[in-house]
Amino acid sequence: MNISYDWYKIFCAAAEYGSITVAAEKLFISQPAVSQTIRQLEEALGCSLFLRTPKGVRLTAEGKILYKFASEGVSAFSEGERRLAAMLRLDAGEIRIGASDMTLEFCLLPYLELFHGKYPNVKIAITNNPTPQTLELLKQGKIDFAAVSEPFDKTDFEVFALREIQDIFICGEGCDTPDGVSIAEIKDDLILLECNTSTRIFLDSEFQKRGFFSRPKFELATSPQIVGFAARNMGIGCVVADFAKRNTGSGKIREIKVSEPLPPRNICVLRGNDVSSLAADRLFKMILNGAGQQIRR
């Protein structure tokens, strides 16, 4: 049957208020329009839905059955409209982001703070995985966008460079390794991130270009852990300079200036082909307006 949603909406209002007149007032339409719609609905369904009385209308047995289900549908539609309107006003919604500790702290956090200040009712969920897993989540549409460090496969993504980062070597105050050494000379004393991270992929590639493979003393999950191990003279750490800056001034660690510094790379924000929510799109554009430069489309 080709029955309009508006017919059911009018029917439910008449059933709820027990009055054609009141239903018309609540729906801001004329009383004859309500009466005509109910007649059309009854004709389409082939049964009487209301008993007309001097005091108003009462549901028939058939009308009670229809109202039980129609009212749930009308309520669900109304709730959907309400929630959609809230999302369009950015009074609700959810943003799903894939980001590492580094990209979150040194790129995203200021924008998340600004966005939350403007739209405090939008939920932001952040997943922390190695770059390959983050990119897979993005391909599957399980996150709205990602912030990762190079290198990574840029195929199938819209990629924007946010900021340049520089990897450096650090050690504790008890380390006597001088400046000017080659990376090959300290390769067996290194503290590095785990193999499945974009940073480690970058470092291994750079080491191979210099003719050797890394055999680190420690492989750790996060850059702050590397700083902590290096500060305790347990080896020479390789981290992005931003992680080291907070500690180099304290005397706990110092930078070892190698003879062939590693090339800089970028932290990038990227998204796939899936349509994002309005909230996610607003935050993404806020980030790009602040720092983004497109490097691949």
Residue, then its C-alpha position, 0 to 999 in steps of 0.5 A: m500500500n502506498i500510504s504517506y508517513d503524514w497520514y500515519k502522523i495525523f492518525c497518531a495525533a488524533a489517537e493520542y489526543g482523542s480529538i480531531t480538533v486538538a490534533a489539528e491545532k497541534l499539527f498546525i493544519s485545519q480540522p477538515a484536513v485531519s478528517q479527510t486524511i483519516r477517511q483516506l487512511e481508513e479507505a486505504l486500509g479497508c476498515s474503520l479506525f475511530l469511533r466518532t463520539p460527541k466528546g471526540v474520537r475513540l480507537t476501534a479494535e483495528g485502530k488500536i492495533l494500528y496505533k500500537f505500531a504506527s506510534e512507534g514508527v512516528s516516534a522513531f522518525s521524530e527522534g531521527e529528525r531530532r538527532l539529525a537536526a542536532m548533528l547539523r547544529l553540531d550539538a551531537g555526533e561523533i568523530r573517529i580519529g586514528a592518531s599516534d601519541m606523537t601526532l596527537e600531542f604535537c599536531l592535533l591537540p590544539y585543534l581538538e581543544l578549539f573544536h571541543g570549545k566550540y562544539p562540546n557535545v560532539k564526541i571524539a573517539i581516538t584510536n592509537n595503533p601503528t600506522p599500517q593498522t590505522l590506514e587499514l581502519l581508514k580504508q574500512g571506514k571505521i575512522d573518519f580520518a587519520a594523523v600519521s607520520e611518514p612514510f606510508d602508502k599514500t594510495d587511495f587517500e587524500v593526504f595533507a602535510l601538517r608539519e615537518i618533523q626531525d628525528i634525532f639521536i639522544c643519550g643520557e648525561g652519563c653517555d660519552t658518545p661524542d658529536g660527529v659520529s656516524i650512525a653506523e658507529i652507534k647502530d648496536d647501541l640504539i633504542l628504537l620503536e617497534c618494527n611495525t611503526s612508520t617511524r621504524i620503517f623510515l629508520d630502517s630504510e635510512f640505515q639500509k641506504r647507509g649500508f647497514f641493518s639496525r640491531p637495536k638494544f631495545e625496541l619500545a612501544t612509545s617515544p616517551q619510553i625511549v626518552g626514559f631509557a636514554a635518560r638512564n644511560m641504557g642506550i642511544g635513543c632515536v626520537v622526533a626532536d619535539f619529544a627530546k626538547r622537554n628534557t634536553g634543558s634539564g641535563k637528563i639527556r642531550e642530543i648527539k649530533v651525527s655526521e649524516p643527519l636523518p632527512p626530515r619527514n612530515i606528519c600528515v592528516l589523511r582521509g579516504n573516499d567515504v563520506s564523513s559526518l558534518a562534525a568530522d568534516r568541520l574538524f578536518k577543515m579546521i585542521l587544514n586551515g590551520a596547518g595543512q598543505q595538500i601533497r596528494r589527492 
